[in-house]
C-alpha cells in the first residue's frame, strides 16, 4: 500500500512539473516584445505595446469586431437606435453615478423651464387686486345682472314651509302659551302658499319696472349726449360734385345697351366631323340608288306628315339656316370637297312631283351616270387601278377623297391600315402615270392634294413609303455605277417623286428621314451621270431646279448645284484652249460632248426672238436661258455667304472672259449682265483660314546627361527642399503600403465573418429541416398505427 501511495505521489509531482515547464515556456521572457518609449508627447497616440507574440493580432481582430463588423452588420439598415442618455457609453462611470447624474440634470432642466419668467419668488401674482391663489378656491359667487343681490337667500317662512315639513305653517298652540292681542285665526297652508306666490310675483314686477326705468334713462342720456356732441364738433358742408359727361362715358354706356353676341355651336372633333361626312355620303348614295331604281316617291312619302284639323302649323323647322355661323377656316381641300358635295346635293334634290315614264327613264340614266358616293378601300394596287380606270382626273380625285371619308380611322378599327396602304398604292399609281407615253401629269397634279391629306394623317407610314421608293432608285443607280462606272439620268417618275417629296415633307430641316436622302440622290445624280446629249442636259437642269427649290428656304449650300451650272455654261464656250477656271466632272474641258451649247451661227442666235429657228437650236437656247436664270437665283440665294466671291469666281471668269454677252440674244444678255453685276457688287470676302507659320520644331538631341554620383549611389549636393521632398515621398509610400495592407486584412476578416455566418445559417436550416422531417415521420407512424 505504501508503494502505491509513493507511486501516485511521484506521478502527481511529474504532472505538476510538466505544467510548470509548459507555462514557463509559454511565458518565456525572452519572447516578450517590449517597445520602450523615451518620453510622453501630448496629443500623440501611443504605439508602444508590451505583450507576447500573437497578442497584437488578437487585439486587431477584437478591434475589427468592435468597429468594422458592427458597421458591416448595420450596412443597408435605414433605422438605427442610438442611446443618447448621459454616460451610456462611458465605461468608467458606475451605474449608480449615471443614475444620480441623469436625475440631477432632469431636475435642473425642469427647474429652468418652470422659473424662466419668475423674476422674484417672494412676489404674489394678483388679478384686479385679488390673489390668484385665493381665486382658485371658488369662494365668491357670481350673481346675474337681471336679479337682485338677495337672490339665492331663502326666507325663514319659505324654508320652514318647504324644508320644515310644514311645522311652521300649521304650528299648534301649547297649553301654557298665551294668545296675542287682536290676533286673528291661523291661516291655512293653501292661503300661505298663495300669499307667497303673490309676493314673489310682486317682487319680479318691481324688478322689471326698475330695469325699464334704467333703460329709458340710458336712452335719454344718449340722446342728450348726441345733441351736445353735434355742438362741439364743427363739420364742413360737403361740396356738390358735378359730373361732366364725356364722350368716352357715353360710348361706354352705349356699348352696355348693345346686343351681345349669341353663342354659336361648339366646335366638333375630327371624329364627329368624319362621322357626319360618312352619314351625308351614305344618304346621297341611298338617294342615287333610289333614283336609279326608278323610285320617285321615296322622298315625298317621307316628307308627308299627318296633320290634324286643329293643327296650327306652328311647329315648322327651317330646312336651311339663314344666318351664317362663325367657324374656323379649314384647308382648301376640305372646302373644295364641301362645295362639291353641296352642288351634288342640290342636283339630287329635284322637284318631287310625279314624273312621266320618259322623265323617269332619263332620271335613271342620269343616276347611273353619276359617280357613287361611297367606296370601299382597295386591298391591292390592282384594286386601286380598277377603281380609277376610265375616270377623268377630277373624278379620280373625287373617288380618292370619298374613299378617305368613308374609311376614316375613327369609324372602324381596320381603317387606319387600309388608308396607310392606300397611300402606298397612290404613290405607285403616280409613278405609273408619269411613266406612261404620254405622261398623265394632269392626273398627278389632281391626286397630290389627296396624297398630302393622307401624309398629314399618317406621317410615319408616309415616310417609310417614300423612303422605300427613293432607296430603290439610289440602289439601282449604285449598281449601274459599280458595273459601268457611270449611270444615266433617271426617268420622269423619279423626278415626279422628288417633286412630291418637296411638297409633302419639310425641306428646311437640318436632317430629315425623307428630304435628306432625296437631296443625296440629287447630288449623286449631278456628279455621277455624264452629259452626252441635250436630253441629259435638260434632265440635269431639271434636277438643278429641284435642288434650288429644296434649299430656297434654308439657304443651305449645295456645291453640286454650282458645279453643274458652271459646267453647263462651259458647254457654250467656243474657244476652250485657254481656260482660267476648272471644269469638274461629269463635264470635261474638251471632247466629243463639250460643245453641246456652242452656236453654229452667232447671227442666227441674235434673232432668236424675231424669227423661228430649228428645234435643236431652240432647245439649246432654252437650256442656256434656264442655266443663266438658275445661276442668277443661286447668286441671290448665297449672296450673304462670306465665301460668296470665292464660290462664284469660276462663273465670273467664264462669263466675263469666255462667254461674251454680244453673241447672245437680248433676254440672255440681260441675264448675263445682271449676274456679273450681282457678283461684282458683293463685298470683299475674308481671306482663307490657314495655319500660322511657325518655326519648325527641331528634333530632340540624344546627348547623355551626366550626373556625379558618389558613395554608392547617394547623391551629394542636394538642397533642403529635395531632401524634404524625398522624405515625404518615402513616407507616402510607406503609408500607402500600410493602408493597402490594412484594407486587405479587413477584406479577409469580412470574408471569414461572412463564411462563418453562412455556415451558421446553413446549420440552422439543416437543423430545422431535420426537425421537420422527424415530426413528419412521427406523424406518419401515428397514422399507420
C-alpha positions in Angstrom: 0.0 0.0 0.0 2.8 2.4 0.8 4.5 1.7 -2.6 1.3 2.5 -4.4 1.0 5.8 -2.5 4.6 6.7 -3.3 4.0 6.0 -7.0 0.9 8.1 -7.1 2.7 11.0 -5.4 5.5 10.7 -7.9 3.1 10.8 -10.9 1.4 13.8 -9.4 4.7 15.6 -9.0 5.6 14.8 -12.6 2.4 16.3 -13.8 2.9 19.5 -11.7 6.5 19.7 -13.1 5.2 19.4 -16.7 2.6 22.0 -16.3 5.2 24.4 -14.7 7.6 23.9 -17.6 4.8 24.4 -20.2 3.8 27.6 -18.5 7.4 28.7 -18.2 7.9 28.0 -21.9 4.7 29.8 -22.8 5.6 32.9 -20.8 9.2 33.0 -21.8 10.5 36.5 -21.0 12.9 36.5 -24.0 9.9 36.3 -26.3 8.0 39.2 -24.7 8.0 42.2 -27.0 8.8 45.5 -25.3 8.9 48.8 -27.1 10.3 51.4 -24.8 9.1 55.0 -25.0 11.6 57.7 -24.1 9.0 60.4 -23.1 5.3 61.1 -23.5 4.1 63.6 -26.2 0.8 65.4 -25.6 -1.9 64.5 -28.2 0.1 61.6 -29.8 -1.3 58.1 -29.7 0.9 55.5 -28.1 2.2 52.7 -30.3 4.5 51.1 -27.7 2.7 47.9 -26.6 4.0 45.2 -24.4 2.9 41.7 -25.0 3.6 38.2 -26.2 3.7 37.2 -29.9 0.2 36.9 -31.3 -1.3 39.4 -28.8 -1.3 42.2 -31.3 -3.1 40.1 -33.8 -5.8 39.2 -31.3 -6.1 42.8 -30.4 -6.5 43.8 -34.1 -9.2 41.1 -34.5 -11.0 42.3 -31.4 -10.9 45.9 -32.7 -12.2 44.9 -36.0 -15.1 43.1 -34.4 -16.0 46.2 -32.4 -15.8 48.6 -35.3 -15.7 47.1 -38.8 -18.1 44.1 -38.0 -20.6 46.5 -36.4 -20.6 48.7 -39.5 -21.0 45.8 -41.8 -24.0 44.5 -39.8 -25.6 47.9 -39.8 -24.9 48.4 -43.5 -28.1 48.8 -45.5 -30.3 49.4 -42.4 -32.4 52.5 -42.7 -33.2 52.9 -39.0 -30.7 52.9 -36.1 -31.4 53.3 -32.4 -28.8 55.4 -30.7 -28.9 55.7 -26.9 -28.1 59.3 -26.1 -28.5 59.1 -22.4 -25.8 60.7 -20.3 -22.9 58.3 -19.6 -24.3 55.4 -21.6 -21.1 54.8 -23.5 -18.8 55.8 -20.6 -17.3 52.6 -19.2 -15.5 54.4 -16.4 -18.7 55.6 -14.6 -20.6 53.3 -12.3 -24.3 52.7 -12.9 -25.3 54.5 -9.6 -23.3 57.6 -10.7 -25.0 57.6 -14.1 -28.5 57.4 -12.5 -27.7 60.2 -10.0 -26.3 62.5 -12.7 -29.2 61.9 -15.0 -31.7 62.7 -12.1 -29.8 65.9 -11.3 -29.8 67.0 -14.9 -33.5 66.3 -15.3 -34.3 68.3 -12.1 -32.2 71.2 -13.3 -33.9 71.2 -16.7 -37.4 71.3 -15.3 -36.4 74.0 -12.8 -35.1 76.1 -15.6 -38.3 75.7 -17.6 -40.5 76.4 -14.6 -38.8 79.6 -13.4 -37.7 81.0 -16.7 -40.0 84.1 -16.3 -40.0 84.2 -12.4 -38.2 87.5 -11.5 -38.9 87.4 -7.8 -40.0 84.3 -6.0 -41.4 86.2 -3.0 -43.9 88.3 -5.0 -47.6 87.1 -5.2 -49.4 87.1 -8.5 -52.7 89.1 -8.5 -55.6 89.8 -10.8 -57.6 93.1 -10.3 -56.1 93.3 -6.8 -57.1 89.8 -5.8 -54.7 86.9 -5.2 -54.8 84.2 -7.8 -54.3 81.6 -5.1 -57.4 82.8 -3.3 -59.4 83.0 -6.5 -58.7 79.3 -7.3 -60.7 78.3 -4.2 -64.0 79.5 -5.8 -65.5 81.1 -2.7 -67.0 84.1 -4.4 -70.3 83.5 -6.2 -71.0 85.4 -9.5 -74.6 87.0 -9.5 -76.7 87.7 -12.6 -77.4 91.3 -13.7 -81.1 90.7 -14.0 -81.6 89.6 -10.4 -81.1 91.4 -7.1 -78.2 90.8 -4.7 -80.6 89.0 -2.3 -81.2 86.3 -4.9 -80.2 82.9 -3.6 -81.2 83.7 0.0 -84.3 81.8 1.3 -86.7 83.4 3.7 -87.5 81.8 7.0 -91.1 81.2 6.1 -90.2 79.6 2.7 -87.5 77.4 4.4 -90.0 76.4 7.1 -92.7 75.6 4.6 -90.5 73.6 2.2 -87.9 72.1 4.3 -89.5 72.1 7.8 -92.3 69.6 7.0 -95.0 72.3 7.3 -94.5 72.7 11.0 -94.2 76.5 10.9 -97.3 77.0 8.9 -99.5 74.6 10.9 -98.0 75.3 14.3 -100.3 74.4 17.2 -100.5 76.4 20.4 -99.2 74.9 23.5 -101.5 74.9 26.5 -99.3 77.3 28.5 -98.7 79.9 25.8 -100.9 83.0 25.9 -102.7 84.3 22.9 -101.7 87.6 21.3 -104.0 90.6 21.5 -106.1 91.1 18.5 -104.6 88.0 16.8 -106.6 86.5 14.0 -107.1 82.9 13.3 -104.3 80.9 12.0 -104.0 80.8 8.1 -104.2 77.5 6.3 -101.4 76.0 4.3 -103.1 76.9 0.9 -103.5 80.5 1.9 -99.9 80.8 2.9 -98.7 79.3 -0.4 -100.9 81.7 -2.4 -99.6 84.7 -0.4 -96.1 83.6 -1.0 -96.7 83.3 -4.8 -98.2 86.8 -4.9 -95.3 88.2 -3.0 -92.7 86.7 -5.4 -94.7 87.9 -8.4 -94.8 91.4 -7.0 -91.0 91.4 -6.5 -90.5 90.3 -10.0 -92.7 93.1 -11.4 -90.8 95.6 -9.3 -87.5 94.4 -10.7 -88.9 94.6 -14.3 -90.1 98.2 -13.7 -86.7 99.2 -12.3 -85.0 97.7 -15.3 -87.2 99.6 -17.8 -86.7 102.9 -16.0 -82.9 102.4 -16.1 -83.2 101.6 -19.9 -85.2 104.8 -20.5 -82.7 106.9 -18.5 -79.8 105.4 -20.6 -81.5 106.2 -23.9 -82.4 109.8 -22.7 -78.8 110.3 -21.7 -77.5 109.0 -25.1 -79.8 111.5 -27.0 -78.7 114.4 -24.9 -75.0 113.4 -25.5 -75.6 113.3 -29.2 -77.0 116.8 -29.2 -74.1 118.1 -27.2 -71.6 116.3 -29.5 -73.1 118.0 -32.6 -72.5 121.4 -31.0 -68.9 120.5 -30.0 -67.8 119.2 -33.5 -68.0 121.6 -36.4 -68.5 119.8 -39.7 -67.7 121.4 -43.1 -70.6 121.0 -45.6 -69.9 118.7 -48.4 -69.3 120.3 -51.8 -71.6 119.3 -54.5 -69.8 117.5 -57.3 -71.0 118.0 -60.8 -70.0 115.2 -63.2 -69.4 116.3 -66.8 -70.5 113.6 -69.3 -67.5 112.8 -71.5 -67.7 111.2 -75.0 -65.9 108.2 -73.6 -68.5 107.7 -70.9 -71.3 108.0 -73.5 -69.6 105.4 -75.6 -69.3 103.0 -72.7 -72.9 103.4 -71.8 -74.0 102.8 -75.4 -71.9 99.6 -75.5 -73.7 98.4 -72.5 -77.0 98.6 -74.3 -75.8 96.9 -77.5 -76.9 93.4 -78.3 -74.5 90.8 -77.2 -73.2 88.0 -79.5 -75.1 84.8 -79.3 -73.1 81.7 -78.6 -72.6 79.5 -81.7 -72.4 75.8 -81.9 -69.3 74.2 -80.3 -66.5 73.0 -82.5 -66.8 69.4 -83.4 -64.0 66.9 -83.1 -62.4 65.2 -86.1 -64.2 62.0 -85.2 -67.6 63.8 -85.2 -66.9 65.5 -88.5 -65.8 62.2 -90.1 -69.0 60.6 -88.9 -71.1 63.4 -90.3 -69.3 63.2 -93.6 -69.9 59.5 -93.9 -73.6 59.8 -93.0 -74.0 62.5 -95.6 -72.4 60.4 -98.3 -74.5 57.4 -97.3 -77.7 59.5 -97.6 -76.6 60.8 -101.0 -75.8 57.2 -102.2 -79.1 56.0 -101.0 -80.9 58.8 -102.9 -78.9 57.9 -106.0 -79.7 54.3 -105.8 -83.4 55.1 -105.3 -83.4 57.3 -108.4 -81.5 54.7 -110.3 -84.2 52.1 -109.4 -87.0 54.5 -110.6 -88.5 55.1 -107.2 -89.9 58.6 -107.4 -92.0 58.7 -104.2 -89.4 57.8 -101.7 -88.5 61.3 -100.7 -92.1 62.6 -101.0 -93.5 59.8 -98.8 -91.0 60.5 -96.1 -91.9 64.2 -96.2 -95.7 63.6 -95.8 -96.7 64.1 -92.2 -100.3 63.6 -90.9 -101.9 66.9 -89.8 -105.0 67.1 -87.7 -107.8 69.6 -88.2 -106.7 71.5 -85.1 -103.1 71.8 -86.1 -102.0 75.5 -86.5 -98.8 74.5 -88.4 -96.7 76.5 -85.9 -94.1 73.7 -85.3 -92.2 74.2 -88.6 -88.5 73.8 -88.9 -86.4 75.7 -91.4 -84.5 73.5 -93.8 -81.5 75.8 -94.0 -80.2 78.4 -91.6 -80.4 81.9 -92.9 -77.7 83.2 -90.5 -74.1 82.3 -91.1 -72.3 80.8 -88.0 -68.7 81.7 -87.1 -66.3 78.8 -87.7 -62.6 78.3 -88.1 -61.2 78.2 -91.7 -60.2 74.7 -92.8 -58.0 73.6 -95.5 -58.6 74.4 -99.2 -59.1 70.7 -100.0 -61.9 70.3 -97.4 -63.6 73.5 -98.6 -63.5 72.3 -102.2 -64.9 68.9 -101.2 -67.7 70.5 -99.2 -68.6 72.8 -102.1 -68.8 69.8 -104.5 -70.9 67.9 -102.1 -73.3 70.8 -101.8 -73.6 71.0 -105.5 -74.3 67.3 -105.7 -77.0 67.7 -103.0 -78.6 70.5 -104.9 -78.6 68.5 -108.2 -80.0 65.4 -106.4 -82.8 67.5 -104.7 -85.1 67.9 -107.7 -88.8 68.6 -107.8 -90.8 66.0 -106.0 -93.6 66.0 -108.5 -94.8 63.0 -110.3 -92.7 62.2 -113.4 -93.7 60.6 -116.7 -92.1 57.4 -117.9 -89.7 59.2 -120.2 -88.6 61.6 -117.4 -88.3 58.7 -115.0 -86.1 56.8 -117.5 -83.9 59.8 -118.1 -83.6 60.2 -114.3 -82.5 56.6 -114.0 -79.9 57.0 -116.7 -78.6 60.2 -115.0 -78.4 58.4 -111.7 -76.4 55.5 -113.3 -74.0 58.0 -114.9 -73.4 59.7 -111.6 -70.3 58.9 -109.6 -71.1 56.7 -106.5 -70.8 58.5 -103.1 -69.4 55.6 -101.1 -66.4 53.5 -101.9 -64.6 50.6 -100.1 -60.8 51.0 -99.6 -58.9 48.9 -102.1 -57.0 45.9 -100.7 -54.3 45.9 -103.5 -52.8 48.1 -106.2 -54.8 46.3 -108.9 -57.9 47.1 -107.0 -57.0 50.8 -107.0 -56.3 50.7 -110.7 -59.7 49.1 -111.4 -61.4 51.7 -109.2 -59.8 54.7 -111.0 -59.8 53.2 -114.5 -61.9 55.1 -117.1 -62.5 58.2 -115.0 -61.4 61.8 -115.6 -58.7 63.4 -113.4 -61.3 65.3 -111.4 -63.4 62.2 -110.8 -60.3 60.2 -109.8 -59.5 62.8 -107.2 -63.2 62.7 -106.0 -63.1 58.9 -105.7 -60.0 59.0 -103.6 -61.4 61.8 -101.4 -64.7 59.9 -100.8 -62.7 56.7 -100.1 -60.9 58.5 -97.4 -64.1 59.9 -95.8 -65.9 56.6 -95.9 -62.9 54.8 -94.3 -61.8 57.3 -91.7 -59.7 55.7 -88.9 -62.2 56.8 -86.2 -65.1 54.9 -87.9 -63.7 51.4 -87.7 -60.7 49.5 -86.3 -59.0 48.4 -89.5 -59.5 51.6 -91.5 -56.1 53.0 -90.4 -54.2 50.2 -92.0 -56.4 50.4 -95.1 -55.6 54.1 -95.6 -51.9 53.6 -95.0 -51.9 51.0 -97.8 -53.9 53.5 -99.9 -51.0 56.0 -99.6 -48.5 53.5 -100.9 -50.8 52.4 -103.7 -51.3 56.1 -104.7 -47.5 56.6 -104.8 -47.1 53.6 -107.1 -50.0 54.8 -109.3 -48.4 58.3 -109.6 -45.2 56.7 -110.8 -47.1 54.6 -113.4 -48.9 57.7 -114.6 -45.5 59.5 -115.0 -44.1 56.5 -116.9 -46.8 56.4 -119.5 -46.4 57.7 -123.0 -47.5 60.4 -123.0 -47.3 61.0 -119.2 -50.6 62.0 -117.5 -49.2 64.8 -115.4 -52.7 66.5 -115.1 -54.0 63.4 -113.2 -50.8 63.5 -111.0 -51.5 67.2 -110.2 -55.1 66.4 -109.2 -54.0 63.5 -106.9 -51.3 65.4 -105.0 -53.8 67.1 -102.6 -55.2 63.7 -101.5 -51.6 62.5 -101.0 -51.0 65.5 -98.8 -54.1 64.7 -96.7 -53.0 61.1 -96.2 -49.5 62.2 -95.3 -50.8 64.5 -92.6 -52.9 61.7 -91.2 -50.2 59.1 -91.2 -46.7 60.8 -91.3 -44.8 57.7 -90.2 -46.3 55.4 -92.8 -45.8 58.1 -95.5 -42.1 58.5 -94.5 -41.5 54.7 -94.8 -43.2 54.5 -98.2 -41.3 57.4 -99.7 -38.0 56.2 -98.2 -38.5 52.8 -99.9 -39.1 54.4 -103.3 -36.1 56.8 -103.0 -33.9 54.0 -101.6 -34.7 51.7 -104.5 -33.8 54.5 -107.0 -30.5 55.1 -105.2 -29.5 51.4 -105.0 -30.3 50.8 -108.7 -28.1 53.8 -109.6 -25.2 52.5 -107.4 -25.4 49.0 -109.0 -25.2 50.5 -112.5 -22.2 52.7 -111.4 -20.4 49.7 -110.0 -20.8 47.8 -113.3 -20.3 50.6 -115.9 -18.5 53.3 -113.9 -21.3 55.8 -114.8 -25.1 55.9 -114.9 -27.7 57.6 -117.0 -30.1 60.3 -115.7 -33.3 58.9 -114.1 -36.6 58.7 -115.8 -39.6 61.1 -115.3 -41.2 59.1 -112.5 -38.1 59.7 -110.3 -38.4 63.4 -111.0 -42.0 63.3 -110.0 -41.2 61.5 -106.7 -38.6 64.1 -105.9 -41.1 66.9 -106.6 -43.7 65.2 -104.5 -41.2 64.8 -101.6 -40.6 68.6 -101.6 -44.4 69.1 -101.5 -45.2 66.6 -98.7 -42.2 66.9 -96.4 -40.3 69.9 -95.0 -37.1 70.7 -96.8 -35.6 73.2 -94.3 -34.8 70.7 -91.6 -31.2 70.1 -90.8 -31.7 66.4 -91.1 -34.9 64.7 -92.2 -35.6 61.0 -92.9 -37.1 61.7 -96.4 -35.8 65.0 -97.7 -32.1 64.3 -96.7 -32.0 61.0 -98.8 -33.7 62.9 -101.6 -31.0 65.6 -101.6 -28.3 63.0 -101.6 -29.9 61.3 -104.6 -29.9 64.7 -106.4 -26.3 65.3 -105.6 -25.3 61.8 -106.6 -27.1 62.1 -110.0 -25.5 65.5 -110.7 -22.0 64.2 -110.1 -22.2 60.6 -111.5 -24.3 61.0 -114.6 -22.4 62.3 -117.6 -24.0 64.8 -120.0 -23.9 63.3 -123.5 -27.0 64.9 -125.2 -29.4 67.8 -124.9 -31.9 65.4 -123.2 -29.3 64.6 -120.5 -28.6 68.4 -120.1 -32.4 69.1 -119.7 -32.6 66.4 -117.1 -29.7 67.8 -115.2 -31.2 71.3 -115.3 -34.5 69.9 -114.0 -32.6 68.4 -111.1 -30.9 71.8 -110.5 -34.4 73.4 -110.4 -35.4 70.8 -107.7 -32.2 71.5 -105.8 -32.9 75.2 -105.7 -36.4 74.5 -104.5 -35.0 72.3 -101.7 -32.6 74.9 -100.4 -34.6 78.1 -101.1 -35.8 78.4 -97.6 -32.9 77.1 -95.5 -30.2 78.6 -97.8 -28.1 75.5 -97.4 -25.0 75.5 -99.6 -25.3 72.9 -102.5 -21.9 72.5 -104.1 -23.0 70.0 -106.8 -25.6 72.6 -108.0 -22.9 75.3 -108.6 -20.5 72.9 -110.3 -23.2 71.6 -112.7 -24.3 75.1 -113.6 -20.7 76.1 -114.3 -20.2 73.0 -116.4 -23.3 73.8 -118.4 -22.0 77.3 -119.2 -18.8 75.8 -120.2 -20.6 73.8 -122.9 -21.5 77.2 -124.6 -17.8 78.4 -124.7 -16.4 78.3 -128.2 -12.7 78.7 -127.5 -11.6 76.1 -124.9 -7.9 76.4 -125.5 -7.0 78.7 -122.6 -9.3 78.4 -119.6 -9.0 80.4 -116.4 -11.2 78.0 -114.4 -11.5 74.3 -113.6 -14.2 72.0 -115.0 -15.5 69.4 -112.6 -17.0 66.0 -113.6 -19.3 64.9 -115.0 -18.1 67.6 -117.5 -14.8 67.6 -119.4 -12.7 70.5 -120.6 -12.8 69.3 -124.1 -14.0 66.3 -126.0 -16.9 64.9 -128.0 -19.8 66.2 -125.8 -18.2 69.5 -124.7 -19.8 71.7 -127.4 -23.5 70.9 -127.0 -24.4 74.6 -126.5 -21.9 76.2 -128.9 -23.8 78.2 -131.5 -23.0 77.4 -135.1 -24.2 80.7 -136.3 -24.0 83.6 -133.9 -26.0 85.9 -136.1 -29.0 83.5 -136.0 -28.8 83.4 -132.2 -29.3 87.1 -132.0 -32.5 86.9 -133.9 -33.9 84.1 -131.6 -36.9 86.2 -130.6 -37.6 87.6 -134.1 -37.9 84.6 -136.3 -38.3 80.9 -136.0 -35.2 78.6 -135.5 -34.7 74.9 -135.9 -35.8 72.8 -132.9 -32.3 71.8 -131.9 -31.2 75.5 -131.8 -34.2 76.5 -129.8 -33.6 73.7 -127.3 -30.0 74.9 -126.9 -31.1 78.4 -126.3 -33.8 77.2 -123.8 -31.2 75.2 -121.9 -28.8 78.2 -121.8 -31.5 80.5 -120.7 -32.6 78.2 -117.9 -29.0 77.8 -116.8 -28.4 81.6 -116.6 -31.7 82.0 -114.7 -30.6 79.4 -112.2 -27.2 81.0 -111.8 -28.9 84.3 -111.0 -31.2 82.7 -108.4 -28.1 81.0 -106.8 -26.3 84.3 -106.7 -29.2 85.9 -104.9 -29.6 82.9 -102.6 -25.9 82.8 -101.4 -25.1 86.5 -101.5 -24.8 86.7 -97.7 -22.1 84.0 -97.5 -18.6 85.1 -96.5 -17.1 83.0 -99.3 -19.6 84.2 -102.0 -16.9 85.7 -104.2 -14.7 82.6 -104.0 -17.6 80.3 -104.8 -18.7 82.2 -107.9 -15.2 83.1 -109.1 -15.1 80.5 -111.9 -18.6 81.6 -113.0 -17.5 85.2 -113.1 -14.3 84.3 -115.0 -16.3 82.3 -117.5 -19.0 84.9 -118.2 -16.6 87.9 -118.4 -13.8 86.4 -120.5 -15.0 83.3 -122.3 -18.8 83.8 -122.9 -19.4 87.2 -124.2 -22.8 88.7 -124.0 -22.6 90.1 -127.5 -23.1 86.7 -129.0 -26.3 86.1 -127.0 -29.9 87.2 -127.7 -31.4 90.2 -125.9 -33.1 88.4 -123.0 -30.0 86.4 -122.3 -27.8 89.5 -122.5 -29.9 91.0 -119.6 -29.4 87.8 -117.5 -25.7 87.9 -118.3 -25.2 91.5 -117.2 -27.3 91.1 -114.1 -25.3 88.1 -112.9 -22.0 89.9 -113.4 -23.4 92.9 -111.5 -24.5 90.8 -108.6 -21.2 89.1 -108.3 -19.3 92.4 -108.7 -21.3 94.2 -106.1 -20.7 91.5 -103.5 -18.5 92.7 -100.6 -14.9 91.6 -100.3 -14.6 88.2 -98.7 -12.3 87.3 -95.9 -9.1 85.6 -96.5 -8.9 81.8 -96.3 -8.3 80.3 -93.0 -4.7 78.9 -92.9 -2.4 77.8 -90.2 0.0 80.3 -88.7 3.6 80.0 -89.9 5.7 78.7 -87.1 9.4 77.8 -86.8 9.8 74.1 -87.2 10.4 72.2 -84.0 13.9 70.7 -84.0 14.5 67.0 -83.3 15.4 66.0 -79.7 19.1 65.7 -79.2 20.2 62.4 -77.7 23.0 63.9 -75.6 23.5 61.9 -72.4 23.0 63.7 -69.1 26.0 63.1 -66.8 25.2 63.2 -63.0 28.0 62.9 -60.4 27.2 60.0 -58.1 29.4 59.2 -55.1 29.3 57.0 -52.0 27.5 54.0 -53.5 24.6 55.8 -55.2 24.0 58.6 -52.6 23.6 61.9 -54.3 25.6 64.8 -52.9 24.9 68.4 -53.1 21.1 68.1 -52.9 19.2 71.0 -51.5 17.0 71.0 -48.4 13.8 71.1 -50.5 14.9 68.0 -52.4 15.6 66.1 -49.1 12.2 67.1 -47.7 10.6 66.0 -51.0 12.3 62.6 -50.8 11.3 62.2 -47.2 7.7 62.9 -48.0 7.8 60.5 -50.9 9.2 57.8 -48.7 6.6 58.5 -46.0 3.8 58.5 -48.6 4.9 55.1 -50.0 5.1 53.7 -46.5 1.6 54.9 -45.5 0.2 53.7 -48.8 1.6 50.3 -48.4 0.3 50.2 -44.8 -3.2 51.3 -45.9 -3.3 48.7 -48.6 -2.2 46.0 -46.1 -4.9 47.0 -43.7 -7.5 47.1 -46.4 -6.5 43.5 -47.4 -6.7 42.4 -43.8 -10.2 44.0 -43.5 -11.3 42.2 -46.6 -10.1 38.8 -45.3 -11.7 39.5 -42.0 -15.1 40.3 -43.6 -14.8 37.2 -45.8 -14.2 35.0 -42.8 -17.1 36.5 -41.0 -19.4 36.1 -44.0 -18.4 32.4 -44.3 -19.0 31.8 -40.6 -22.4 33.5 -40.8 -23.3 31.4 -43.8 -22.2 28.2 -42.1 -24.3 29.1 -39.1 -27.4 29.8 -41.2 -26.9 26.6 -43.2 -26.6 24.6 -40.0 -29.8 26.2 -38.6 -31.6 25.3 -41.9 -30.4 21.7 -41.8 -31.4 21.5 -38.1 -34.9 22.9 -38.8 -35.3 20.6 -41.8 -34.2 17.6 -39.7 -36.7 18.6 -37.0 -39.5 18.9 -39.6 -38.5 15.5 -41.1 -38.7 13.9 -37.7 -42.0 15.4 -36.9 -43.4 14.3 -40.3 -42.1 10.7 -39.7 -43.6 10.6 -36.3 -46.9 11.8 -37.6 -46.7 9.2 -40.3 -46.1 6.5 -37.8 -49.1 7.6 -35.8 -51.3 7.5 -38.9 -50.1 4.0 -39.6 -50.9 2.8 -36.1 
